[in-house]
Amino acid sequence: MKNNVNNMDMLEIDNKKLEEEVAAFKKDPKNKDLVVSLMATIRNVRLLLPAKFPTDLDDEIKDMIKKRIKIPKEKMPPLYPVLEQNQQGELYVAVYTSKKHITNPQDYPVIINTNFEQVTRIAEDKKLNIRGVIINPRTDKLTLHPQFLDAVGRMNEKVNQQTEGVKQVKMTRGEFEAFARKNVEHTALVKAAFSDSKTFMQQLDEMRESLIFGYYKQPYGDKITCPYQEDQFDVMVLDIRDDCRIASVVVPEPKGMTGCYHLCFIYDPNTEVIRYFIFEKQLEEEVAMVKEVQPDGSVSLIGEAPVAGSEMSFVLEHLDTEA
C-alpha cells in the first residue's frame, strides 16, 4: 500500500542531542559512559514509529486512505508497528529520530509521534517475538537489544523513586486538580505553542479536541481518574487573513479553583509567530480576566473578560488596537 495518511509537517521533532549520542555510541559501543548517556537521553525523547493497517480493510477505509481523508475515531482500524527483519530473520521495532531519516515515507501508511516508553512496550510484547528496537533503519541502523531496554526501564524506576522521595507533597484531590490544570495552561501549552508554533497549529487544526484533551489528561496518568472528558472541549480554527489564523479553544469551566475557561492562539503562517491569550477565572472572584502568556510563561494583564462567546472578537479587536 503506497498511499498514506501522513502529513510530514506534523512529524517535525528535534532530536539533535540523541542523534549525536547515537553517532558517538556507534563509534565506541563499549564505552560505558556513552551507554549511560544514551540511556539517559533516549528515555525522555519522542520518536517516529511507522505503523500499518491490517490487510482486510473495507473499501470505505481504503478510499479514505487513498484520498487522504481523516478517518473518524469510531471507524479507525487497528494499527500495527512496522517491523524490520535482519539477515538472521530476527524482528525489530523500527523507529526514527526525525523525519529526515525516513527515506521511504510512501511505504508507511501511518507514522506515529510517540515516546520511548511506548516503543519499549511494543518491543517487549512476547506475542510478536521481537528482539529489540532499531533506530533509523535506513541510516544509523542502531539496534537496541532487550538488555539495553531493561536497563533503561530500571533507570526510569530509579529516577522516579528519587523524584518521589525529594518532591513528595501531600495534596487533596482538589489541590491536585488545580495544580495539574495550572501546569497545563501555564506550562505545557506554553512550551508546545512557542517551541514549535507551526507544528502545534497544524496538530491543533487536525486533531482538535483530542489534542487539547490529551494535554489536560496527561497529568493524571493511568492511575488517577481524569475529571474531564473529550466532549467537554471545543476547538475551532479559522483563517481570518493570510497573516492571521486563530484557534479558539473552549475548555471545561474551572470549579472551586483558579483556571481558564477559554484559550486563544493567534498565529501568523508567514512569520510563524504565535501569541497565546487566556480567559481566566480567579477563585472566589466573579470577574474573569484576559491575559497574554509570554514564551517564558509570564503573563501580562489585558483587561476584564468580555461576555462568553465573544472571546475571539475581543482578541482580534485587541490586536487591531496594537497595530
DRENMI-45126 format. One record per atom (N, C-alpha, C): residue in one letter; x negated, y, z. Coordinates in pm, whole numbers, plus 50000, padded with zeros to 5 digits. Last residue first. Example, Ala and Ser with C-alpha at 12.3 -4.5 7.8 and 13.67 -1.06 7.14 Angstrom:
S487154977550708;S486334989450714;S487105000350787;A486814943150780;A487704955050780;A486804967050780;
//
This chain:
A502055475651643;A501485478351510;A501315493351487;E503455474051878;E501995474151886;E501375478751755;T506065472351798;T505665484351872;T504145485351884;D506035447051684;D506215458651596;D505805471551667;L505845431151911;L504715431551816;L504815443451723;H508385435752018;H507195439652094;H505975440652002;E509945424251823;E510035438651845;E508835443751922;L509185397451865;L508925403851735;L508985419051747;V510145393352127;V508715392252097;V508375399351966;F512925397152091;F512175405352186;F510685405252152;S513565376851912;S513715390851871;S512915400151961;M513115354652079;M512325356651957;M512375371251911;E515075358552284;E513635358552315;E512785361252191;S517785358352301;S517165369052221;S515665369752242;G518645338752469;G518985337452329;G518355347852240;A519315357752761;A518985344852700;A519495344252556;V518215391852759;V519255381752783;V518885368952708;P514675397152826;P515985400652770;P517015389852805;A512565403353113;A513035394653005;A514405399152954;E510515431853166;E511635423653208;E512175415753089;G507095429053044;G508255435953098;G509335426153139;I504455419953020;I505065427752912;I506255435552964;L501485413753192;L502925415753203;L503415424553089;S499175389353104;S499465403553110;S500975405353105;V497125363353245;V498385368153188;V498485383353200;S494525339153169;S495035350853240;S496305355853171;G493585319853001;G494605316053096;G495165327653178;D491915327452802;D491275322952926;D492285319253035;P493685336452602;P492945323852583;P492275318552709;Q496655348552782;Q495415350352706;Q494665337052693;V500095352552762;V498995344552817;V497795345652724;E502305377652843;E501485371952737;E500305364852801;K505615375952982;K504175377752997;K503465372152874;V508625387253114;V507925382852993;V506445385953012;M510645375853390;M509665384853330;M509055378553205;A513895376653544;A512795369453478;A511895379553408;V515435383453851;V514955389053724;V513795380753671;E515855371054094;E516865369753989;E516335374053853;E513725350854286;E513925363854222;E514895362054105;E513015326154385;E513805334954471;E513925349154416;L510295323054168;L511055316954276;L511715327754361;Q510665337653847;Q509965336753972;Q510865330754079;K510675326453520;K511475329853636;K510675327753762;E509345337953215;E509125330853341;E510045336053450;F508395333152905;F509525339252974;F509655331353104;I505315339152738;I506145330852824;I507245339252888;F503455337852437;F504295345552528;F505165335952610;Y500525338152260;Y501365329452343;Y502105337952445;R499175339051934;R499495345952059;R500575337952130;I496505331651707;I497745327851773;I497915335951901;V495015333151391;V495125339251524;V496495335651582;E494525325751134;E494615315151234;E494565320551377;T494765343250928;T493615345251018;T493475334151121;N496975332250795;N495835337750720;N494585338950805;P498935324850974;P498245314350898;P497015319350823;D499415336351285;D499105341851153;D498325331251074;Y501935330451524;Y500745325451453;Y500625332051317;I503225329751842;I503175337651719;I501855334551649;F505275311352049;F503955311751989;F504045319451857;C507085312752347;C507005317252207;C505545317552163;L509245296052575;L507885298952530;L507955303652385;H511365295752858;H511225297952714;H509765301652684;Y511165291853119;Y512335285953057;Y512315287652905;C508555285753358;C509055291553233;C510335284553189;G508635291053718;G508335283753595;G508965290453474;T508805285254061;T508445294753956;T508085286853830;M511605265754184;M510175268254162;M510005279554062;G514215257154178;G513515257254305;G512035259654293;K513955247653852;K514865248153966;K514055247254095;P513515259553520;P512945255553648;P513955257153761;E515105245653238;E515045256853331;E514495252253466;P513225229352985;P514195228353096;P514005239853195;V512505251752707;V512135240952798;V513155240452913;V512305261452376;V513155261552495;V512805249452581;V510285278752173;V510315266252248;V511165268152374;S509635290151855;S510455292451974;S510655279252045;A507085301651668;A507625289251725;A508345292751853;I506575319751373;I506945319951514;I507525306451554;R504235333751161;R505045321851187;R505325321551337;C503135357550950;C503785355851081;C504665343451083;D502305364350701;D501315365250808;D501925363050946;D504505361750544;D503315354050507;D502285353750619;R507125360450795;R506405366750683;R505225357950648;I508405339850935;I509005353050925;I508435360850806;D509045307850949;D508095316550878;D508775329950856;L509765290951253;L510225299051141;L509065306951081;V510715264151448;V509555270651386;V510025277951261;M512015254251754;M512345259551622;M511115267151571;V512875230151992;V511795237251923;V512275241651785;D513955221352307;D514405225352174;D513305234052111;F514545196452557;F513665206052490;F514245209352352;Q516085176552647;Q516195189152719;Q515345200152656;D515445153452515;D516575161052462;D516855173952540;E513395142352670;E513045149252545;E514205157852494;Q513715149853018;Q514005141352904;Q513735149352777;Y512035151853339;Y512555157553215;Y512825146653111;P510735141653558;P512095147053579;P512745152253452;C509125110153544;C509155123753493;C510575129353507;T508005090253806;T509125093153716;T509105107853674;I504785077053803;I505675086953863;I506765090253762;K503255059753654;K503735055153784;K504725064653851;D502155069453422;D503045057853410;D503715054053542;G502135105553432;G501545092553403;G502585081653391;Y502695131453489;Y503355121353571;Y502835107253544;P501495148753306;P501005148653445;P501575137353530;Q503015143253058;Q501665137953081;Q501225138153228;K505395156653020;K505435143353078;K504055138553123;Y504715180152897;Y505375180953028;Y505405167353098;Y503595170452658;Y502775178452750;Y503395178652890;G505815157152546;G504605149652580;G503715157152677;F507515178352489;F507895168852595;F506675160852641;I506105188552270;I506185196352394;I506575187352512;L506425167052084;L505105172252121;L505155179352256;S509165163452059;S508375152452113;S506985157152155;E510115186951937;E510405184452079;E509515173552139;R507735187451682;R508765194851751;R508905191151900;M506145176151489;M506575167651600;M507665174151686;E505725196451296;E506075182851255;E506675174651368;D505185220051434;D506145220251325;D506625206151289;L503215211751611;L504465216951664;L505555216851558;Q501185205151434;Q501775194651517;Q503125199151571;Q500695230751334;Q501115220151243;Q501785208751320;M499855243851565;M501075248351499;M501595237851400;F497485229051622;F498575229951720;F499885233751652;T495885233751397;T496365220251425;T497555220551520;K495515261851432;K496075256251309;K496665242351334;S494295265151684;S495625270551659;S496285264251537;D492525251651893;D492695248351752;D494105252351711;S492445265352134;S491245258152091;S491315254351944;F494965276552179;F493855285452145;F492605278052099;A496715254552224;A497035265052127;A495805272852083;A495465238752422;A495865232952294;A496055243652187;K495115257152634;K493965250452574;K494305245052436;V497815263252685;V496855273852651;V495645267752578;L498865238952760;L499325245052636;L498405256352591;A497355235253003;A497335225452893;A497755231552760;T497835260753151;T496525254853123;T496555245852999;H500385269953191;H499295279653204;H497915273853174;E502115248453153;E502435261353091;E501275271153092;V500895226953297;V501265225753156;V501365239453090;N500585237753553;N499405232953481;N499695231653331;K503235242353622;K502335253753604;K501095249653526;R504075215553643;R504675224653544;R503765236653517;A502595205653855;A502465199653722;A502975209153614;F503505222154067;F502095221954029;F501905216853887;A506195214854072;A505835228854047;A504385229754001;E505955187654130;E506605191754007;E506245206153971;F504725189154384;F504015183054271;F504625187354139;E506715201254535;E505425208154518;E504655202454400;G508695181354521;G508935194554464;G507645202154439;R507445160254661;R507835158554521;R508035172154453;T504685173654851;T506045168854839;T506345167154691;M501325162354878;M502315171454822;M503695165254833;K498115160555002;K499465155755018;K500435166354969;V495285155454805;V496105165254875;V497515159854884;Q492105146354722;Q493395141154765;Q494125151454851;K489625151754618;K490695161254592;K492055156654643;V487845131154691;V487465145154711;V488665154454708;G489095107354631;G488515109154764;G488205123654795;E489785110554367;E490855109654465;E490325112054605;T487205110254259;T488045122154245;T489165122254349;Q486365084454317;Q485615095854371;Q486465108454368;Q488225069854170;Q488155068154315;Q487445079854380;N487615078453910;N488945081153966;N488945079854118;V485005068353884;V485225082753879;V486565086353941;K485575040653898;K484695046953997;K484905062054003;E487215036853674;E487705033753808;E486885040853915;N485425043953468;N486675051353489;N487205049253629;M483515023853498;M483125037853518;M484365046353544;R485005001853424;R484525002753563;R484095017053595;G485395008353153;G486535006853243;G486135008053389;V482785007053061;V483485019953057;V484685019653150;A482374979553096;A481554989053172;A482195002953175;D484144969052909;D484344966153051;D483594976253138;L482924978152675;L484264982752708;L484574980452855;F480524963552687;F480494978252689;F481854983652731;Q481484937552667;Q480704941552785;Q480654956752800;P482754936752413;P483554936552537;P482774940852661;H480904960852205;H481334947452243;H482094947652376;L481044982151947;L481084982152093;L481694968952137;T479144990251662;T480064980951728;T479904981751880;L478955014651422;L478515011151557;L479555002251623;K479005026151162;K479145011551182;K478615007151318;D478705051251039;D477835047351150;D477835032351176;T480535045550793;T479295053550803;T478385048250914;R482755029950802;R482215032850669;R480895040350674;P483505027551071;P483095015450998;P482545018050857;N483445043851327;N483125048451192;N482615036951104;I482995018151555;I483125032551537;I482615036351398;I484754990151649;I483734995151558;I484005009851530;V485194969751937;V485554981851862;V484424985551769;G485894934551977;G485414947452022;G485924958751935;R487014910951891;R485694910151954;R485174923552003;I490314897951922;I489414908651879;I488124908151958;N492694882151927;N491364876151915;N490334886051860;L495274889651975;L494694893751847;L493304888051823;K495814881152228;K496594875352119;K495974878351983;K494334896952398;K493824883552368;K494584876952253;D493484929052381;D494664920652360;D494204906752312;E491384946152393;E491434935852497;E492654926752484;A491854964552196;A490714955452179;A490754943952278;I493984978652311;I494204970752189;I493104960252174;R492644990852523;R493764981652549;R494034972752429;T490855007252385;T490354996152466;T491454985952495;V492605026152280;V491835017652189;V491325005252263;Q493425038352516;Q494405030952437;Q493705021652339;E491015050252593;E491645040352681;E492645031852604;F490515069052398;F489685057052400;F490305046152489;N493555081852244;N492405082452335;N491695068952341;T494485092451905;T494705085852034;T493465087052122;N496105098051619;N495185105051708;N495435099851849;I496425074751357;I496925079551486;I495795086351564;I497435071751034;I496245073851116;I496705080851244;V498935049350803;V499085058450916;V497745059750986;P498005035650577;P499355041250578;P499555051750687;Y494945038250433;Y495545037250565;Y496945043550563;D493855043150192;D494045029050226;D494765027250360;Q493385070050176;Q494525064750100;Q494805050050132;P491015074650309;P492285076950381;P493495071250308;N488175066450293;N489245059950217;N490605062050283;T486395078050460;T486145079650317;T487265073950231;I486265092850742;I487265084350676;I487135086450526;H484585111150844;H484055097550833;H485035088050765;K486095133650867;K485045133850764;K484445119850744;K487765130551082;K488305126750952;K487225126750842;S485975114651353;S486545126351287;S486965122251146;T485495089651455;T485275101051543;T485805114051484;Y487675061651418;Y486815071851359;Y486695083751454;V487935025851452;V488255039551492;V487255049051429;A489104992751433;A488405003651363;A488885017151415;V488484964751623;V489384976151606;V488594987551542;Y487294935051462;Y487044946651546;Y488104957451518;L486734900151428;L487594911751408;L487284922651509;E484454878951249;E484904884851374;E485684897751346;G483294867351028;G484724865851044;G485274871651174;Q480734873350982;Q480964861251060;Q482454858751084;Q480844897650858;Q480484886050777;Q480704872850849;N483764913451012;N482364912750971;N482094899750894;Q486684932250964;Q486114918850978;Q484674918850930;E488774955251129;E487654953051038;E487054939251067;L492254962651145;L491094955551198;L490034953851089;V494554986851231;V493774981351120;V492504975151178;P497314979651447;P495994985351423;P495314978751303;Y500684984551346;Y499654975151386;Y498274981151356;L503934995951438;L502634998451376;L501604988651431;P507414990151362;P506224988651447;P504954991251367;P509325017151202;P508935003151220;P507715002051311;M511695040751292;M510255038351278;M509925023651302;K514255047751334;K514015039051220;K512545035251204;E514235064951545;E515075053151559;E514875043151444;K512595085551451;K512105076551555;K512925063651564;P512515089551093;P513125091851224;P512665081451326;I509705097350903;I510595086450941;I511185089351078;K509265122750669;K509105118850809;K510155108350846;I508215113750348;I509295118950430;I509105113950573;R506625106250131;R506025113550243;R507095120550327;K507605089449944;K507915103549924;K507365112350037;K506745065050051;K506295069049917;K506485084049895;I508175064550289;I506715065050292;I506175070050158;M510765062750189;M510405074250273;M508885075750279;D510645038150058;D510895050249979;D510505062650058;K510285021050273;K509265021750168;K509415034550087;I512725024950404;I511495029350469;I510375030450365;E514475013650211;E514645027450257;E513355032850318;D513664987050181;D513474996350070;D513595010950113;D511954974850477;D513094975650387;D512874986850285;L508884956450512;L509644968850525;L510844968550431;D507114934650572;D508514932350537;D509374944850557;T504594940450662;T504764938450518;T506224937350478;P504294967650900;P504474953550864;P504784952250715;F501854994150855;F503214989350876;F503264974350849;K498825002951033;K499564998650914;K500964994050954;A496275026751129;A497315016851157;A498075013651029;P493275040451257;P494095036551142;P495085025651182;L492705064051493;L492945049751484;L493815046651362;L490445086851603;L491405084451497;L491505069451472;L490225098251945;L489715091151829;L490835089251727;R489155119352209;R490225115052121;R489595108651998;V487245110752510;V487455116652378;V488755111952313;N486365100052751;N487255111752756;N487645117152618;R484625079352709;R485795076552793;R486805088052791;I482425089052573;I483485082652496;I484755080352578;T480715099252776;T481345107952677;T482555101552613;A479865077752927;A480475089152995;A481215098252897;M478725061152730;M479895056652806;M480625068452868;L476545076852652;L477585073552555;L478855069152626;S475105076652892;S475585089352836;S476705086952736;V474475049652914;V475305055953016;V475905068952965;V472835046852684;V474045038652701;V475005045252800;L470765064152737;L471635067052623;L472935059052633;D469615051052953;D470145064552972;D471115068252859;K468725027252839;K469835026852934;K470445040652956;N467905018652525;N467685029552620;N468895030552713;K468425001452328;K468004995552455;K467755006052562;P468975015652094;P470085009152163;P469715002952297;D467995039651936;D467335033652054;D468385026652141;K469545046551721;K468085046551705;K467375039351819;K472085045451827;K471755036251718;K470235035351698;F471995066652008;F472105052952058;F471705042751950;A471975088751835;A470835086351923;A470835071951973;A474515086151715;A473305085951633;A472075082751717;V476155088551941;V476205076251860;V474935074951777;E475555114652014;E475165103752103;E475215090252032;E476665128751801;E475235130051829;E474745118451916;E479335121651834;E478635117651712;E477115118651728;L479895134052080;L479965119552067;L479185114851945;K479615161152006;K478755155352110;K478725140152099;K481645163751809;K480235166151777;K479305159551878;N484345159651765;N483595150151846;N482095151451819;D487255174851717;D485835178351726;D485155168651822;I489735167651473;I489245166751610;I487745169251609;E492365169151262;E491145176451295;E490815174751443;L494655158351164;L493685149151223;L492365155851256;M496325173951023;M496735170851160;M495665163051235;D495315174250774;D495045186050855;D495415183751000;M496355150850665;M494965150650711;M494605162950794;N499105135050727;N498745148850697;N497335150650753;N500105103450609;N499185111350688;N499085125550635;V501505083050499;V502285094050556;V501395103350637;N500615069050177;N500525070250321;N501275082450368;N500275044449924;N500965056249974;N500805056850125;K499135019849888;K498265031349877;K498925044149925;M499154988150000;M500005000050000;M499115012450000;
//
